Amino acid sequence: MEPDFDQLWFGLDVTRICCANSRLYKFFLYSHHLIRSAFVSGDCMPSRLFEALRALAHPARMEFLIWLGDPQTHFGLTESEARDGVSAGRFEKGGLSQSTVSAHLAILQRAGFLTAQRCGQKVLYRRNERFVAWFKKALGDRLKAGGMDIGRL
């Protein structure tokens, strides 16, 4: 029996997550369409892009990336603190437990979106801007190949 794609997509409720942000909603719809098409057709989507899309499939991970894009604003850090990175404990402001936050950060790190540096007993996380730029380009290229334009997002 074939696995159900929607179960593999973690049962993501896009409308509930993205109702306040139409651009984010469109991104989820396009990425869901891309992965679903590749899954159903057996198309060989580059595994790195596929894993990056899966890493963004959870709303908390998307929020973490947004927060890390401007850590001074979202975490109240000074410029030098923000340069060093953000400890996992700061992400609990989203109402998630420490173990859940750690699991989400690990997924983002494995996908390439984050870098981590141990500093004493803490692990400091930063957004990997080079990977984010690669991801945007790779996703845009893939969408254009499928007849969609990421500029419309």
N, C-alpha and C positions, 0 to 999 in steps of 0.2 A: 504494500500500500504506500502510495506517495505521501510524503509529509505535506501538511497544509502550509502554504506560504505564510498565511496570516499568523499562524502559530509561531513560525520562525521569526516573524517580525515583532515578536514579544507582545502581541496584542495591543500595539500602540494606539491610543485614542487620540488621534491628531486633532480633532475638533476641540476637545476639552483643553488640550495643552496649548494650542496656538490661537485660541479665539481672540486674544487681545493683540496679536501680531500677525497681520495678513501676509507679510513677506516670509515669516517663519513658517506659516501654514503652507504657503506655496512651495517652499523648499521641501518640506516633508512630503507633500503630494508628489513632487517631481522625483525626489529620491526614492520614494516608495514605488512609483511607477518604474523607475530604472531597475531597481532590484527585482521587482516582481517580473518584469519582462525578461531579465537575464535568467531568473529562476525557472520560469515556465518554458522558455525557448531553449534552455541549455547553453545560452550565449556565454562566452568566456569573458566576463567582466574582469578586468585586472583585479587580482585578489587584494592588493593594497587599497584600492579605491573601495572595494566591497567591504573590507574590514573597517575602513574609516566611516563609511555610511552606517554600518552596524553600531559602531561606537557612538554615533550621534542619535541613535534610535530612541534613546531614553531622554525625557525632558530635563532631568536633573543634570545629565552630562552636557547637554546643550547650554544650560544655564551656567554651569561651571566654566565652560569655554568663554561665554560672554563676560562673566565676572573677571576672568583672568585677562581679558582684553584691556581692561581698565581697573587694575587692582586698587589703585589709590581711591577711586570713587566707591567701588563696591565693597571694599574691606576696610576703608579708612586708614590706609597705610601711608607712610611718608614715601617720598620718591626713592630714597635709599633702601627702605624696607621692601618696596615693590620690586626693585631691581634684583634683590636677593631671592624673592619668591614668596609664596604664601603657604603657610602650614595647613595641614589637613583639618585641624581643629577649627579654622576660620570658615570652612565650608558648611559647618553644621548650622549656620544661620538659616539655611534652607529648610530646617526642621527634620533633617535626616540623622540617623544614628551614626556614630563614629565608624562602625564597621561597614555600613552602607556607603558612606562617603569614601572610605578607603577603597572599597570594591570599585566604585565608579571612577575614582582617580586612576586606579590601576588599569582599567579598561582603556581610558583615554591615553594613558602613557604607552600601553602596548600598541595602540593604533598609531601613535606618533604625534598626537596633538599636544602632549605635555612632555616637559623634561623634569626630572626630579634630582634633587641634590640633598644628600644627608648633611645636616648641620647639628652636631651633637645628638640629642635624642629626637630631634624633629627632622622631618623630610619636607623640604620646600619645593613647591611646584610652580612652574612657569609655563606659559603658553609657548609652544614651538612655532614661532611666526613663519619660519621657513616651510614647515610642513603645512601650515594653514594656507599659505600662498600656493603650494603645490596642489593641495586638495581642491582649492577653488578653480585652479586651471584645469586639473584633471576632470573634475565634475563638469565644468563648462564645456570642455572638449567632448565629453561623453554625451551631454545633453544636445549639443549641436549635431553630433553624429546621428542622434535619434530624432532630429528635426525640431528640437526645442532650443530656446535661447535663454541662457542664465541671466542675461541682462534684463529680461522681463520680470525676474523675481523681485 
